[in-house]
Amino acid sequence: MATRSQPKLLAQGKPRTTDGSARPWRGRLYAPSAGSNKYRCVLQGTGR
């Protein structure tokens, strides 16, 4: 069975809030996987 390599993290933003909300979020940009040209952007709450 082939193992899947971890995506390469290109950039990660600092936790941010919008409009004074209490829940911060962070954006991450991942490089394309082998044989692809699509970048992946992940927006995720930091859970504070």
C-alpha positions in Angstrom: 0.0 0.0 0.0 1.4 3.4 -0.9 1.5 6.0 1.8 0.1 9.4 1.1 2.6 12.3 1.6 1.6 15.2 3.8 0.7 18.4 1.8 3.4 21.1 1.8 2.4 24.1 3.8 3.3 27.3 1.9 1.9 30.0 4.1 0.0 30.4 7.4 -1.7 33.5 8.6 -2.0 34.6 12.2 -5.4 34.1 14.0 -7.8 36.9 13.0 -11.3 38.0 13.9 -13.9 39.8 11.8 -16.3 42.4 13.1 -15.2 41.9 16.7 -16.4 38.3 16.8 -15.2 36.1 19.6 -14.1 33.2 17.3 -10.7 33.7 15.7 -9.9 31.9 12.4 -6.7 31.2 10.5 -5.9 30.7 6.8 -3.4 28.2 5.4 -2.2 27.7 1.8 -0.9 24.3 0.7 1.1 23.5 -2.4 -0.3 21.4 -5.2 0.2 17.6 -4.9 2.3 15.7 -7.4 0.7 15.7 -10.8 -1.7 18.5 -10.0 -1.6 22.3 -10.4 -4.4 23.1 -7.8 -3.4 24.9 -4.6 -5.5 24.2 -1.5 -6.6 27.0 0.9 -8.0 26.0 4.3 -9.9 28.5 6.5 -10.2 27.1 10.0 -11.4 28.3 13.4 -8.7 28.2 16.0 -11.1 27.0 18.8 -10.4 29.7 21.4 
